[in-house]
Amino acid sequence: MMLLAFDTATARVTVALHDGEQVVATFTADEQMRHGEMLAPGIASVLEQAGAITTDVTAVAVGVGPGPFTGLRVGLVTARTMSLALGIPVYGVCTLDVLAAEAVDGGLSDFVVASDARRKEVYLARYVDGARHDEPAVLSPATAATDEPVVGRGAVLYPEAFPDARRPELPSAAVLCDLVVAERYPLVDPEPMYLRRPDAAPR
């Protein structure tokens, strides 16, 4: 097995390669608005680090959001294209679950994940005993305010609403690999989770 995983649903482009036993290569780029420029070099980097080529990949995993339209589309289109070209499966994972999995590994059990939804809003879901308790929603920080531990970029951006900020702030493709291999959270179709309409609209 050679699992290639990546997530472009946040400000970060994160890529990792798993050989069936462990993560063997990673790439991270925190350059906002450059997802389209950074994902392909990231994929090339992890393959080179592992001494692998594209045709060695046997499955793809991709974060499906929720996230902004443009960044999310970059990852999902790339995942679908690779799936079709190589004839391999593609697994979708809610990006909030990727953040949650790392939080659980860090010792949290009951907490909230809040990622940046822009427009002064957050994408949010609650986790109980490490499992997602509800479907992701897009809310204002004031509406979502809680004293519970909160992981994700939202806690950093809106400390008045989320005073107990915890790590991680952004998702890791290495954690995404582990999540898929161990099926720690539900695997879904590679369809985008936007939660709201894109800013751009046809005239």
C-alpha positions, 0 to 999 in steps of 0.5 A: 500500500502507498497512500498519498494524502493531502488537505487544502481546506485551510490556509495550509497545504499539507501532504504526506505519504504512507507506505502501509506501515508508517508515514515516510514523507511530509510536506507543509506550506503555510502560504495563503492563497497559493494552494494551486501553486503549492500542491503539485510541488508538495506531492512531487516532494513527498514522492521524491523523499520516499524514492517513489513515483506517481504510479507507486501510489495505490490510494489517495486521501483528501480533506473535504473541508469544510473550507473556502471554495478555491482552496478546497477545489484544488485538493479535490480536483487533484485527488479525483484526477489522480484517482481516474488517471491511476485507477485507484480509490480516493477517500474523503475525510472531514478536515475537522476530523483531522484536527480532532484526531490530532487533538485526541492523540494529544490527550483531549476527549471532549472539545470543539474544533473551530477552523477559520471560515473567513467573513468573521465566522468559523467552521465548527463541530463538537466532539464527545469522547473523541467522536464527532457529536454533530455535523459541521456548521458555519457560525459567528464566534459570538454564537459559537462561544464556549469555555470548552477546549477549542482546537483549530485556527478559530480559537487563535483568531477569536480568543474572546469567544474561545478562551481555552485554545488548544493545539493543533491550529491547522491540519496535518496530512500525516494525521490524515494518513493515520486516520484513513489507514486506521479508519478512526473517523468516517471516510466519505466521498470526495465531495466538497463540504462548502457549507455556504455558496462561493463568493463568485457567482455567474452573471 
